[in-house]
Amino acid sequence: MDDDYEIKTEVKRWRIKDIGLLFKKVVYSEAINFYADIIPAEESDRIKFWAASFHKGKRQSKIGRPTKKQKRDIDDFLENRVDH
């Protein structure tokens, strides 16, 4: 226990400390009670900035498909915008 772990992805780097042991799989809401997030403040700020500034226009997963009207509105918007 009390080990530090670093988890890296393309976008984010987490640092966590385990504070308890799990002996079986549990749901996320229970699992988060067994580790502490120790991400430095500057890394957390960088992640928030990156997430806000690099939206590519794709829909987020788990949000659902747009309706036909929403799709037409999106297509019209993308066709009529000025690219510079």
PDB file of N, CA, C and O in Angstrom, chain B, residues numbered from 101:
ATOM      1  N   MET B 101       0.828  -1.185   0.000  1.00  0.00           N
ATOM      2  CA  MET B 101       0.000   0.000   0.000  1.00  0.00           C
ATOM      3  C   MET B 101       0.872   1.248   0.000  1.00  0.00           C
ATOM      4  O   MET B 101       2.088   1.181   0.176  1.00  0.00           O
ATOM      5  N   ASP B 102       0.229   2.367  -0.199  1.00  0.00           N
ATOM      6  CA  ASP B 102       0.890   3.669  -0.279  1.00  0.00           C
ATOM      7  C   ASP B 102       1.894   3.749  -1.423  1.00  0.00           C
ATOM      8  O   ASP B 102       2.874   4.488  -1.339  1.00  0.00           O
ATOM      9  N   ASP B 103       1.654   2.995  -2.489  1.00  0.00           N
ATOM     10  CA  ASP B 103       2.490   3.088  -3.679  1.00  0.00           C
ATOM     11  C   ASP B 103       1.938   4.167  -4.596  1.00  0.00           C
ATOM     12  O   ASP B 103       0.728   4.387  -4.664  1.00  0.00           O
ATOM     13  N   ASP B 104       2.854   4.844  -5.307  1.00  0.00           N
ATOM     14  CA  ASP B 104       2.459   5.838  -6.299  1.00  0.00           C
ATOM     15  C   ASP B 104       2.504   5.197  -7.676  1.00  0.00           C
ATOM     16  O   ASP B 104       3.409   4.418  -7.978  1.00  0.00           O
ATOM     17  N   TYR B 105       1.526   5.526  -8.509  1.00  0.00           N
ATOM     18  CA  TYR B 105       1.465   5.018  -9.875  1.00  0.00           C
ATOM     19  C   TYR B 105       1.287   6.184 -10.827  1.00  0.00           C
ATOM     20  O   TYR B 105       0.624   7.173 -10.517  1.00  0.00           O
ATOM     21  N   GLU B 106       1.898   6.042 -11.996  1.00  0.00           N
ATOM     22  CA  GLU B 106       1.734   7.034 -13.035  1.00  0.00           C
ATOM     23  C   GLU B 106       1.089   6.344 -14.232  1.00  0.00           C
ATOM     24  O   GLU B 106       1.583   5.323 -14.711  1.00  0.00           O
ATOM     25  N   ILE B 107      -0.011   6.903 -14.707  1.00  0.00           N
ATOM     26  CA  ILE B 107      -0.758   6.346 -15.830  1.00  0.00           C
ATOM     27  C   ILE B 107      -0.719   7.370 -16.947  1.00  0.00           C
ATOM     28  O   ILE B 107      -1.123   8.518 -16.762  1.00  0.00           O
ATOM     29  N   LYS B 108      -0.226   6.948 -18.119  1.00  0.00           N
ATOM     30  CA  LYS B 108      -0.069   7.872 -19.240  1.00  0.00           C
ATOM     31  C   LYS B 108      -0.975   7.465 -20.384  1.00  0.00           C
ATOM     32  O   LYS B 108      -1.109   6.284 -20.704  1.00  0.00           O
ATOM     33  N   THR B 109      -1.597   8.466 -20.996  1.00  0.00           N
ATOM     34  CA  THR B 109      -2.304   8.288 -22.255  1.00  0.00           C
ATOM     35  C   THR B 109      -1.788   9.363 -23.199  1.00  0.00           C
ATOM     36  O   THR B 109      -0.917  10.148 -22.825  1.00  0.00           O
ATOM     37  N   GLU B 110      -2.313   9.408 -24.411  1.00  0.00           N
ATOM     38  CA  GLU B 110      -1.873  10.430 -25.353  1.00  0.00           C
ATOM     39  C   GLU B 110      -2.219  11.822 -24.864  1.00  0.00           C
ATOM     40  O   GLU B 110      -1.506  12.782 -25.157  1.00  0.00           O
ATOM     41  N   VAL B 111      -3.307  11.937 -24.122  1.00  0.00           N
ATOM     42  CA  VAL B 111      -3.831  13.237 -23.734  1.00  0.00           C
ATOM     43  C   VAL B 111      -3.495  13.605 -22.306  1.00  0.00           C
ATOM     44  O   VAL B 111      -3.239  14.772 -22.008  1.00  0.00           O
ATOM     45  N   LYS B 112      -3.492  12.649 -21.440  1.00  0.00           N
ATOM     46  CA  LYS B 112      -3.448  12.951 -20.014  1.00  0.00           C
ATOM     47  C   LYS B 112      -2.459  12.040 -19.297  1.00  0.00           C
ATOM     48  O   LYS B 112      -2.185  10.920 -19.729  1.00  0.00           O
ATOM     49  N   ARG B 113      -1.936  12.552 -18.195  1.00  0.00           N
ATOM     50  CA  ARG B 113      -1.080  11.759 -17.336  1.00  0.00           C
ATOM     51  C   ARG B 113      -1.623  11.862 -15.909  1.00  0.00           C
ATOM     52  O   ARG B 113      -1.712  12.955 -15.349  1.00  0.00           O
ATOM     53  N   TRP B 114      -1.978  10.735 -15.338  1.00  0.00           N
ATOM     54  CA  TRP B 114      -2.482  10.710 -13.966  1.00  0.00           C
ATOM     55  C   TRP B 114      -1.393  10.259 -13.022  1.00  0.00           C
ATOM     56  O   TRP B 114      -0.514   9.484 -13.398  1.00  0.00           O
ATOM     57  N   ARG B 115      -1.449  10.739 -11.810  1.00  0.00           N
ATOM     58  CA  ARG B 115      -0.617  10.213 -10.721  1.00  0.00           C
ATOM     59  C   ARG B 115      -1.581   9.896  -9.593  1.00  0.00           C
ATOM     60  O   ARG B 115      -2.336  10.754  -9.135  1.00  0.00           O
ATOM     61  N   ILE B 116      -1.541   8.655  -9.159  1.00  0.00           N
ATOM     62  CA  ILE B 116      -2.431   8.228  -8.086  1.00  0.00           C
ATOM     63  C   ILE B 116      -1.637   7.506  -7.014  1.00  0.00           C
ATOM     64  O   ILE B 116      -0.553   6.982  -7.271  1.00  0.00           O
ATOM     65  N   LYS B 117      -2.182   7.484  -5.825  1.00  0.00           N
ATOM     66  CA  LYS B 117      -1.588   6.755  -4.705  1.00  0.00           C
ATOM     67  C   LYS B 117      -2.648   5.789  -4.203  1.00  0.00           C
ATOM     68  O   LYS B 117      -3.790   6.170  -3.946  1.00  0.00           O
ATOM     69  N   ASP B 118      -2.242   4.512  -4.067  1.00  0.00           N
ATOM     70  CA  ASP B 118      -3.228   3.563  -3.549  1.00  0.00           C
ATOM     71  C   ASP B 118      -3.293   3.699  -2.028  1.00  0.00           C
ATOM     72  O   ASP B 118      -2.270   3.834  -1.357  1.00  0.00           O
ATOM     73  N   ILE B 119      -4.501   3.660  -1.509  1.00  0.00           N
ATOM     74  CA  ILE B 119      -4.698   3.825  -0.067  1.00  0.00           C
ATOM     75  C   ILE B 119      -5.451   2.645   0.537  1.00  0.00           C
ATOM     76  O   ILE B 119      -5.808   2.663   1.715  1.00  0.00           O
ATOM     77  N   GLY B 120      -5.686   1.628  -0.273  1.00  0.00           N
ATOM     78  CA  GLY B 120      -6.367   0.432   0.208  1.00  0.00           C
ATOM     79  C   GLY B 120      -6.284  -0.652  -0.836  1.00  0.00           C
ATOM     80  O   GLY B 120      -5.981  -0.385  -1.999  1.00  0.00           O
ATOM     81  N   LEU B 121      -6.552  -1.880  -0.423  1.00  0.00           N
ATOM     82  CA  LEU B 121      -6.499  -3.014  -1.329  1.00  0.00           C
ATOM     83  C   LEU B 121      -7.898  -3.491  -1.669  1.00  0.00           C
ATOM     84  O   LEU B 121      -8.795  -3.507  -0.827  1.00  0.00           O
ATOM     85  N   LEU B 122      -8.058  -3.875  -2.914  1.00  0.00           N
ATOM     86  CA  LEU B 122      -9.304  -4.482  -3.370  1.00  0.00           C
ATOM     87  C   LEU B 122      -9.015  -5.949  -3.663  1.00  0.00           C
ATOM     88  O   LEU B 122      -7.999  -6.274  -4.277  1.00  0.00           O
ATOM     89  N   PHE B 123      -9.892  -6.821  -3.231  1.00  0.00           N
ATOM     90  CA  PHE B 123      -9.672  -8.245  -3.440  1.00  0.00           C
ATOM     91  C   PHE B 123     -10.565  -8.815  -4.535  1.00  0.00           C
ATOM     92  O   PHE B 123     -10.472  -9.997  -4.866  1.00  0.00           O
ATOM     93  N   LYS B 124     -11.424  -7.977  -5.093  1.00  0.00           N
ATOM     94  CA  LYS B 124     -12.273  -8.394  -6.207  1.00  0.00           C
ATOM     95  C   LYS B 124     -12.636  -7.162  -7.015  1.00  0.00           C
ATOM     96  O   LYS B 124     -12.413  -6.033  -6.577  1.00  0.00           O
ATOM     97  N   LYS B 125     -13.196  -7.382  -8.194  1.00  0.00           N
ATOM     98  CA  LYS B 125     -13.640  -6.271  -9.024  1.00  0.00           C
ATOM     99  C   LYS B 125     -14.820  -5.585  -8.353  1.00  0.00           C
ATOM    100  O   LYS B 125     -15.721  -6.235  -7.823  1.00  0.00           O
ATOM    101  N   VAL B 126     -14.793  -4.267  -8.386  1.00  0.00           N
ATOM    102  CA  VAL B 126     -15.901  -3.487  -7.843  1.00  0.00           C
ATOM    103  C   VAL B 126     -16.247  -2.389  -8.831  1.00  0.00           C
ATOM    104  O   VAL B 126     -15.471  -2.105  -9.744  1.00  0.00           O
ATOM    105  N   VAL B 127     -17.397  -1.776  -8.658  1.00  0.00           N
ATOM    106  CA  VAL B 127     -17.808  -0.684  -9.535  1.00  0.00           C
ATOM    107  C   VAL B 127     -16.941   0.548  -9.261  1.00  0.00           C
ATOM    108  O   VAL B 127     -16.324   0.676  -8.203  1.00  0.00           O
ATOM    109  N   TYR B 128     -16.916   1.443 -10.242  1.00  0.00           N
ATOM    110  CA  TYR B 128     -16.082   2.640 -10.147  1.00  0.00           C
ATOM    111  C   TYR B 128     -16.362   3.444  -8.887  1.00  0.00           C
ATOM    112  O   TYR B 128     -15.437   3.912  -8.223  1.00  0.00           O
ATOM    113  N   SER B 129     -17.644   3.602  -8.560  1.00  0.00           N
ATOM    114  CA  SER B 129     -18.000   4.435  -7.409  1.00  0.00           C
ATOM    115  C   SER B 129     -17.423   3.889  -6.107  1.00  0.00           C
ATOM    116  O   SER B 129     -17.202   4.654  -5.168  1.00  0.00           O
ATOM    117  N   GLU B 130     -17.176   2.594  -6.031  1.00  0.00           N
ATOM    118  CA  GLU B 130     -16.522   2.016  -4.850  1.00  0.00           C
ATOM    119  C   GLU B 130     -15.005   2.046  -4.988  1.00  0.00           C
ATOM    120  O   GLU B 130     -14.295   2.263  -4.006  1.00  0.00           O
ATOM    121  N   ALA B 131     -14.508   1.831  -6.198  1.00  0.00           N
ATOM    122  CA  ALA B 131     -13.062   1.756  -6.425  1.00  0.00           C
ATOM    123  C   ALA B 131     -12.356   3.076  -6.132  1.00  0.00           C
ATOM    124  O   ALA B 131     -11.217   3.078  -5.663  1.00  0.00           O
ATOM    125  N   ILE B 132     -13.024   4.201  -6.404  1.00  0.00           N
ATOM    126  CA  ILE B 132     -12.360   5.487  -6.195  1.00  0.00           C
ATOM    127  C   ILE B 132     -12.067   5.768  -4.722  1.00  0.00           C
ATOM    128  O   ILE B 132     -11.297   6.676  -4.408  1.00  0.00           O
ATOM    129  N   ASN B 133     -12.664   5.009  -3.829  1.00  0.00           N
ATOM    130  CA  ASN B 133     -12.380   5.171  -2.405  1.00  0.00           C
ATOM    131  C   ASN B 133     -11.056   4.543  -2.007  1.00  0.00           C
ATOM    132  O   ASN B 133     -10.611   4.715  -0.872  1.00  0.00           O
ATOM    133  N   PHE B 134     -10.411   3.810  -2.928  1.00  0.00           N
ATOM    134  CA  PHE B 134      -9.181   3.103  -2.608  1.00  0.00           C
ATOM    135  C   PHE B 134      -7.948   3.723  -3.245  1.00  0.00           C
ATOM    136  O   PHE B 134      -6.870   3.131  -3.184  1.00  0.00           O
ATOM    137  N   TYR B 135      -8.072   4.888  -3.852  1.00  0.00           N
ATOM    138  CA  TYR B 135      -6.895   5.600  -4.342  1.00  0.00           C
ATOM    139  C   TYR B 135      -7.097   7.102  -4.198  1.00  0.00           C
ATOM    140  O   TYR B 135      -8.222   7.597  -4.130  1.00  0.00           O
ATOM    141  N   ALA B 136      -5.979   7.804  -4.153  1.00  0.00           N
ATOM    142  CA  ALA B 136      -6.003   9.269  -4.039  1.00  0.00           C
ATOM    143  C   ALA B 136      -5.346   9.856  -5.282  1.00  0.00           C
ATOM    144  O   ALA B 136      -4.301   9.376  -5.721  1.00  0.00           O
ATOM    145  N   ASP B 137      -5.944  10.874  -5.837  1.00  0.00           N
ATOM    146  CA  ASP B 137      -5.424  11.563  -7.009  1.00  0.00           C
ATOM    147  C   ASP B 137      -4.359  12.550  -6.553  1.00  0.00           C
ATOM    148  O   ASP B 137      -4.641  13.443  -5.754  1.00  0.00           O
ATOM    149  N   ILE B 138      -3.136  12.397  -7.055  1.00  0.00           N
ATOM    150  CA  ILE B 138      -2.042  13.295  -6.642  1.00  0.00           C
ATOM    151  C   ILE B 138      -1.444  14.019  -7.858  1.00  0.00           C
ATOM    152  O   ILE B 138      -0.233  14.231  -7.931  1.00  0.00           O
ATOM    153  N   ILE B 139      -2.306  14.391  -8.804  1.00  0.00           N
ATOM    154  CA  ILE B 139      -1.854  15.140  -9.981  1.00  0.00           C
ATOM    155  C   ILE B 139      -1.423  16.531  -9.531  1.00  0.00           C
ATOM    156  O   ILE B 139      -2.170  17.198  -8.815  1.00  0.00           O
ATOM    157  N   PRO B 140      -0.235  16.985  -9.933  1.00  0.00           N
ATOM    158  CA  PRO B 140       0.178  18.348  -9.597  1.00  0.00           C
ATOM    159  C   PRO B 140      -0.784  19.375 -10.191  1.00  0.00           C
ATOM    160  O   PRO B 140      -1.413  19.124 -11.219  1.00  0.00           O
ATOM    161  N   ALA B 141      -0.894  20.514  -9.548  1.00  0.00           N
ATOM    162  CA  ALA B 141      -1.842  21.553  -9.966  1.00  0.00           C
ATOM    163  C   ALA B 141      -1.569  22.028 -11.391  1.00  0.00           C
ATOM    164  O   ALA B 141      -2.513  22.257 -12.146  1.00  0.00           O
ATOM    165  N   GLU B 142      -0.296  22.182 -11.778  1.00  0.00           N
ATOM    166  CA  GLU B 142       0.003  22.675 -13.128  1.00  0.00           C
ATOM    167  C   GLU B 142      -0.401  21.649 -14.192  1.00  0.00           C
ATOM    168  O   GLU B 142      -0.829  22.035 -15.280  1.00  0.00           O
ATOM    169  N   GLU B 143      -0.276  20.366 -13.902  1.00  0.00           N
ATOM    170  CA  GLU B 143      -0.719  19.339 -14.844  1.00  0.00           C
ATOM    171  C   GLU B 143      -2.237  19.356 -14.971  1.00  0.00           C
ATOM    172  O   GLU B 143      -2.770  19.205 -16.071  1.00  0.00           O
ATOM    173  N   SER B 144      -2.925  19.538 -13.872  1.00  0.00           N
ATOM    174  CA  SER B 144      -4.382  19.607 -13.892  1.00  0.00           C
ATOM    175  C   SER B 144      -4.852  20.810 -14.703  1.00  0.00           C
ATOM    176  O   SER B 144      -5.806  20.705 -15.474  1.00  0.00           O
ATOM    177  N   ASP B 145      -4.194  21.940 -14.534  1.00  0.00           N
ATOM    178  CA  ASP B 145      -4.531  23.142 -15.308  1.00  0.00           C
ATOM    179  C   ASP B 145      -4.274  22.932 -16.796  1.00  0.00           C
ATOM    180  O   ASP B 145      -5.065  23.367 -17.633  1.00  0.00           O
ATOM    181  N   ARG B 146      -3.159  22.261 -17.127  1.00  0.00           N
ATOM    182  CA  ARG B 146      -2.817  21.986 -18.522  1.00  0.00           C
ATOM    183  C   ARG B 146      -3.879  21.101 -19.160  1.00  0.00           C
ATOM    184  O   ARG B 146      -4.263  21.323 -20.309  1.00  0.00           O
ATOM    185  N   ILE B 147      -4.353  20.111 -18.435  1.00  0.00           N
ATOM    186  CA  ILE B 147      -5.373  19.200 -18.954  1.00  0.00           C
ATOM    187  C   ILE B 147      -6.667  19.959 -19.217  1.00  0.00           C
ATOM    188  O   ILE B 147      -7.302  19.764 -20.254  1.00  0.00           O
ATOM    189  N   LYS B 148      -7.059  20.819 -18.289  1.00  0.00           N
ATOM    190  CA  LYS B 148      -8.290  21.593 -18.465  1.00  0.00           C
ATOM    191  C   LYS B 148      -8.171  22.513 -19.674  1.00  0.00           C
ATOM    192  O   LYS B 148      -9.116  22.631 -20.454  1.00  0.00           O
ATOM    193  N   PHE B 149      -7.018  23.168 -19.841  1.00  0.00           N
ATOM    194  CA  PHE B 149      -6.805  24.058 -20.981  1.00  0.00           C
ATOM    195  C   PHE B 149      -6.823  23.265 -22.276  1.00  0.00           C
ATOM    196  O   PHE B 149      -7.470  23.669 -23.243  1.00  0.00           O
ATOM    197  N   TRP B 150      -6.120  22.140 -22.304  1.00  0.00           N
ATOM    198  CA  TRP B 150      -6.046  21.322 -23.508  1.00  0.00           C
ATOM    199  C   TRP B 150      -7.424  20.853 -23.913  1.00  0.00           C
ATOM    200  O   TRP B 150      -7.770  20.909 -25.093  1.00  0.00           O
ATOM    201  N   ALA B 151      -8.213  20.395 -22.970  1.00  0.00           N
ATOM    202  CA  ALA B 151      -9.548  19.886 -23.275  1.00  0.00           C
ATOM    203  C   ALA B 151     -10.438  20.984 -23.835  1.00  0.00           C
ATOM    204  O   ALA B 151     -11.257  20.727 -24.717  1.00  0.00           O
ATOM    205  N   ALA B 152     -10.290  22.192 -23.338  1.00  0.00           N
ATOM    206  CA  ALA B 152     -11.141  23.290 -23.782  1.00  0.00           C
ATOM    207  C   ALA B 152     -10.700  23.842 -25.141  1.00  0.00           C
ATOM    208  O   ALA B 152     -11.534  24.348 -25.893  1.00  0.00           O
ATOM    209  N   SER B 153      -9.424  23.757 -25.466  1.00  0.00           N
ATOM    210  CA  SER B 153      -8.933  24.447 -26.653  1.00  0.00           C
ATOM    211  C   SER B 153      -8.818  23.571 -27.892  1.00  0.00           C
ATOM    212  O   SER B 153      -8.602  24.103 -28.980  1.00  0.00           O
ATOM    213  N   PHE B 154      -8.950  22.276 -27.780  1.00  0.00           N
ATOM    214  CA  PHE B 154      -8.734  21.400 -28.924  1.00  0.00           C
ATOM    215  C   PHE B 154      -9.970  20.588 -29.288  1.00  0.00           C
ATOM    216  O   PHE B 154      -9.861  19.405 -29.611  1.00  0.00           O
ATOM    217  N   HIS B 155     -11.128  21.204 -29.241  1.00  0.00           N
ATOM    218  CA  HIS B 155     -12.343  20.526 -29.671  1.00  0.00           C
ATOM    219  C   HIS B 155     -12.360  20.498 -31.192  1.00  0.00           C
ATOM    220  O   HIS B 155     -12.307  21.548 -31.833  1.00  0.00           O
ATOM    221  N   LYS B 156     -12.432  19.322 -31.765  1.00  0.00           N
ATOM    222  CA  LYS B 156     -12.311  19.160 -33.208  1.00  0.00           C
ATOM    223  C   LYS B 156     -13.641  19.154 -33.938  1.00  0.00           C
ATOM    224  O   LYS B 156     -13.663  18.973 -35.156  1.00  0.00           O
ATOM    225  N   GLY B 157     -14.747  19.345 -33.239  1.00  0.00           N
ATOM    226  CA  GLY B 157     -16.031  19.364 -33.902  1.00  0.00           C
ATOM    227  C   GLY B 157     -16.708  18.014 -33.956  1.00  0.00           C
ATOM    228  O   GLY B 157     -17.842  17.912 -34.424  1.00  0.00           O
ATOM    229  N   LYS B 158     -16.038  16.975 -33.487  1.00  0.00           N
ATOM    230  CA  LYS B 158     -16.665  15.658 -33.454  1.00  0.00           C
ATOM    231  C   LYS B 158     -17.548  15.561 -32.221  1.00  0.00           C
ATOM    232  O   LYS B 158     -17.298  16.214 -31.208  1.00  0.00           O
ATOM    233  N   ARG B 159     -18.580  14.741 -32.320  1.00  0.00           N
ATOM    234  CA  ARG B 159     -19.411  14.588 -31.135  1.00  0.00           C
ATOM    235  C   ARG B 159     -18.680  13.733 -30.110  1.00  0.00           C
ATOM    236  O   ARG B 159     -17.873  12.870 -30.455  1.00  0.00           O
ATOM    237  N   GLN B 160     -18.974  13.986 -28.874  1.00  0.00           N
ATOM    238  CA  GLN B 160     -18.380  13.213 -27.797  1.00  0.00           C
ATOM    239  C   GLN B 160     -19.040  11.851 -27.745  1.00  0.00           C
ATOM    240  O   GLN B 160     -20.223  11.706 -28.052  1.00  0.00           O
ATOM    241  N   SER B 161     -18.269  10.861 -27.357  1.00  0.00           N
ATOM    242  CA  SER B 161     -18.849   9.531 -27.264  1.00  0.00           C
ATOM    243  C   SER B 161     -19.877   9.486 -26.139  1.00  0.00           C
ATOM    244  O   SER B 161     -19.804  10.255 -25.180  1.00  0.00           O
ATOM    245  N   LYS B 162     -20.808   8.597 -26.269  1.00  0.00           N
ATOM    246  CA  LYS B 162     -21.871   8.366 -25.289  1.00  0.00           C
ATOM    247  C   LYS B 162     -22.892   9.491 -25.235  1.00  0.00           C
ATOM    248  O   LYS B 162     -23.738   9.498 -24.341  1.00  0.00           O
ATOM    249  N   ILE B 163     -22.842  10.441 -26.159  1.00  0.00           N
ATOM    250  CA  ILE B 163     -23.795  11.545 -26.174  1.00  0.00           C
ATOM    251  C   ILE B 163     -25.005  11.180 -27.022  1.00  0.00           C
ATOM    252  O   ILE B 163     -26.113  11.630 -26.732  1.00  0.00           O
ATOM    253  N   GLY B 164     -24.818  10.377 -28.058  1.00  0.00           N
ATOM    254  CA  GLY B 164     -25.922   9.997 -28.925  1.00  0.00           C
ATOM    255  C   GLY B 164     -25.851  10.718 -30.250  1.00  0.00           C
ATOM    256  O   GLY B 164     -25.160  11.726 -30.393  1.00  0.00           O
ATOM    257  N   ARG B 165     -26.570  10.190 -31.210  1.00  0.00           N
ATOM    258  CA  ARG B 165     -26.578  10.777 -32.538  1.00  0.00           C
ATOM    259  C   ARG B 165     -27.465  12.006 -32.564  1.00  0.00           C
ATOM    260  O   ARG B 165     -28.459  12.090 -31.843  1.00  0.00           O
ATOM    261  N   PRO B 166     -27.087  12.966 -33.412  1.00  0.00           N
ATOM    262  CA  PRO B 166     -27.962  14.131 -33.555  1.00  0.00           C
ATOM    263  C   PRO B 166     -29.223  13.749 -34.336  1.00  0.00           C
ATOM    264  O   PRO B 166     -29.217  12.797 -35.116  1.00  0.00           O
ATOM    265  N   THR B 167     -30.277  14.486 -34.120  1.00  0.00           N
ATOM    266  CA  THR B 167     -31.502  14.282 -34.895  1.00  0.00           C
ATOM    267  C   THR B 167     -31.261  14.765 -36.318  1.00  0.00           C
ATOM    268  O   THR B 167     -30.243  15.398 -36.597  1.00  0.00           O
ATOM    269  N   LYS B 168     -32.196  14.468 -37.221  1.00  0.00           N
ATOM    270  CA  LYS B 168     -32.050  14.923 -38.605  1.00  0.00           C
ATOM    271  C   LYS B 168     -31.943  16.441 -38.677  1.00  0.00           C
ATOM    272  O   LYS B 168     -31.118  16.975 -39.418  1.00  0.00           O
ATOM    273  N   LYS B 169     -32.772  17.132 -37.913  1.00  0.00           N
ATOM    274  CA  LYS B 169     -32.752  18.592 -37.915  1.00  0.00           C
ATOM    275  C   LYS B 169     -31.414  19.103 -37.388  1.00  0.00           C
ATOM    276  O   LYS B 169     -30.828  20.018 -37.967  1.00  0.00           O
ATOM    277  N   GLN B 170     -30.929  18.518 -36.294  1.00  0.00           N
ATOM    278  CA  GLN B 170     -29.640  18.942 -35.750  1.00  0.00           C
ATOM    279  C   GLN B 170     -28.526  18.673 -36.764  1.00  0.00           C
ATOM    280  O   GLN B 170     -27.626  19.498 -36.926  1.00  0.00           O
ATOM    281  N   LYS B 171     -28.578  17.528 -37.446  1.00  0.00           N
ATOM    282  CA  LYS B 171     -27.567  17.190 -38.444  1.00  0.00           C
ATOM    283  C   LYS B 171     -27.585  18.195 -39.589  1.00  0.00           C
ATOM    284  O   LYS B 171     -26.529  18.635 -40.044  1.00  0.00           O
ATOM    285  N   ARG B 172     -28.786  18.566 -40.061  1.00  0.00           N
ATOM    286  CA  ARG B 172     -28.889  19.567 -41.126  1.00  0.00           C
ATOM    287  C   ARG B 172     -28.325  20.903 -40.657  1.00  0.00           C
ATOM    288  O   ARG B 172     -27.600  21.563 -41.401  1.00  0.00           O
ATOM    289  N   ASP B 173     -28.646  21.304 -39.442  1.00  0.00           N
ATOM    290  CA  ASP B 173     -28.129  22.564 -38.897  1.00  0.00           C
ATOM    291  C   ASP B 173     -26.604  22.538 -38.815  1.00  0.00           C
ATOM    292  O   ASP B 173     -25.942  23.518 -39.156  1.00  0.00           O
ATOM    293  N   ILE B 174     -26.055  21.421 -38.366  1.00  0.00           N
ATOM    294  CA  ILE B 174     -24.591  21.292 -38.263  1.00  0.00           C
ATOM    295  C   ILE B 174     -23.964  21.366 -39.646  1.00  0.00           C
ATOM    296  O   ILE B 174     -22.981  22.080 -39.848  1.00  0.00           O
ATOM    297  N   ASP B 175     -24.530  20.629 -40.603  1.00  0.00           N
ATOM    298  CA  ASP B 175     -23.997  20.646 -41.973  1.00  0.00           C
ATOM    299  C   ASP B 175     -24.062  22.042 -42.580  1.00  0.00           C
ATOM    300  O   ASP B 175     -23.101  22.494 -43.204  1.00  0.00           O
ATOM    301  N   ASP B 176     -25.193  22.730 -42.401  1.00  0.00           N
ATOM    302  CA  ASP B 176     -25.323  24.104 -42.907  1.00  0.00           C
ATOM    303  C   ASP B 176     -24.281  25.014 -42.280  1.00  0.00           C
ATOM    304  O   ASP B 176     -23.663  25.823 -42.973  1.00  0.00           O
ATOM    305  N   PHE B 177     -24.083  24.891 -40.993  1.00  0.00           N
ATOM    306  CA  PHE B 177     -23.112  25.722 -40.290  1.00  0.00           C
ATOM    307  C   PHE B 177     -21.710  25.470 -40.829  1.00  0.00           C
ATOM    308  O   PHE B 177     -20.971  26.415 -41.106  1.00  0.00           O
ATOM    309  N   LEU B 178     -21.343  24.204 -40.980  1.00  0.00           N
ATOM    310  CA  LEU B 178     -19.995  23.873 -41.446  1.00  0.00           C
ATOM    311  C   LEU B 178     -19.768  24.296 -42.892  1.00  0.00           C
ATOM    312  O   LEU B 178     -18.654  24.673 -43.256  1.00  0.00           O
ATOM    313  N   GLU B 179     -20.799  24.241 -43.713  1.00  0.00           N
ATOM    314  CA  GLU B 179     -20.663  24.671 -45.115  1.00  0.00           C
ATOM    315  C   GLU B 179     -20.564  26.185 -45.246  1.00  0.00           C
ATOM    316  O   GLU B 179     -19.893  26.680 -46.152  1.00  0.00           O
ATOM    317  N   ASN B 180     -21.211  26.918 -44.370  1.00  0.00           N
ATOM    318  CA  ASN B 180     -21.278  28.377 -44.492  1.00  0.00           C
ATOM    319  C   ASN B 180     -20.190  29.109 -43.715  1.00  0.00           C
ATOM    320  O   ASN B 180     -20.073  30.328 -43.837  1.00  0.00           O
ATOM    321  N   ARG B 181     -19.405  28.412 -42.935  1.00  0.00           N
ATOM    322  CA  ARG B 181     -18.375  29.123 -42.164  1.00  0.00           C
ATOM    323  C   ARG B 181     -17.204  29.491 -43.070  1.00  0.00           C
ATOM    324  O   ARG B 181     -16.983  28.860 -44.104  1.00  0.00           O
ATOM    325  N   VAL B 182     -16.479  30.490 -42.681  1.00  0.00           N
ATOM    326  CA  VAL B 182     -15.348  30.969 -43.473  1.00  0.00           C
ATOM    327  C   VAL B 182     -14.089  30.369 -42.891  1.00  0.00           C
ATOM    328  O   VAL B 182     -13.784  30.581 -41.717  1.00  0.00           O
ATOM    329  N   ASP B 183     -13.349  29.617 -43.702  1.00  0.00           N
ATOM    330  CA  ASP B 183     -12.084  29.026 -43.249  1.00  0.00           C
ATOM    331  C   ASP B 183     -10.923  29.932 -43.639  1.00  0.00           C
ATOM    332  O   ASP B 183     -10.706  30.226 -44.814  1.00  0.00           O
ATOM    333  N   HIS B 184     -10.190  30.363 -42.628  1.00  0.00           N
ATOM    334  CA  HIS B 184      -9.004  31.195 -42.888  1.00  0.00           C
ATOM    335  C   HIS B 184      -7.871  30.654 -42.094  1.00  0.00           C
ATOM    336  O   HIS B 184      -6.765  31.191 -42.150  1.00  0.00           O
TER     337      HIS B 184
END
